[in-house]
Amino acid sequence: MVIPKEVGIRDTNAIVIPAESFLVVIPLPKTPEGGWIITKKSRRELKDLAEKVGRKDAIEGARRRKIFDD
């Protein structure tokens, strides 16, 4: 993805969220404002948890919109 330099997020990571016919781009700071979260979970455990919660949320949203029925 090429982002115009006028946007001002050079050398920055960003989250890109598809929102129907457009994209929402959220620049990420190098370090979080409140510092890094301290956890005993591994990176793999955190990833698995995020995927599980995301999947559950997507299914609930689809059910609300009556796109997906069990």
C-alpha positions in Angstrom: 0.0 0.0 0.0 1.4 3.4 -0.9 0.4 6.2 1.4 1.0 9.8 0.3 3.9 11.5 2.2 1.6 14.4 3.1 -0.3 12.1 5.5 2.8 12.2 7.7 3.2 8.6 8.8 6.6 7.8 7.3 8.5 5.0 9.0 5.5 4.2 11.1 3.5 1.0 11.5 -0.2 1.3 11.0 -3.4 -0.7 11.4 -5.5 -0.9 8.2 -9.1 -1.7 8.8 -11.4 -2.3 5.8 -14.7 -0.5 6.2 -17.0 -1.4 3.3 -15.9 0.8 0.4 -12.9 2.5 2.1 -10.0 1.8 4.5 -9.4 3.3 7.9 -5.6 3.7 8.6 -4.6 4.1 12.3 -0.9 5.0 12.8 0.8 3.2 15.7 3.3 4.9 18.0 6.7 3.4 18.4 6.0 2.8 22.1 2.5 2.8 23.8 1.6 5.9 25.7 1.1 4.1 29.0 4.0 1.7 28.4 4.0 -1.9 27.3 1.5 -4.3 28.9 3.1 -6.8 31.3 1.8 -10.3 30.9 3.0 -13.9 31.7 1.3 -15.2 28.5 3.4 -16.0 25.5 3.1 -14.2 22.1 1.4 -17.4 20.7 -1.1 -17.5 23.6 -2.0 -13.8 23.1 -2.4 -14.4 19.3 -4.6 -17.4 19.8 -6.8 -15.5 22.3 -7.1 -12.5 20.0 -8.2 -14.8 17.1 -10.7 -16.6 19.3 -12.3 -13.4 20.6 -12.2 -11.9 17.0 -13.9 -15.0 15.6 -16.6 -14.9 18.3 -17.2 -11.2 17.8 -17.5 -11.6 14.0 -20.1 -14.5 14.4 -22.1 -12.4 16.9 -22.1 -9.4 14.5 -23.2 -11.6 11.6 -26.0 -13.1 13.7 -27.2 -9.6 14.6 -27.3 -8.7 10.9 -28.9 -12.1 10.2 -26.1 -13.1 7.7 -25.2 -16.3 9.5 -27.4 -18.8 11.2 -26.5 -22.0 13.1 
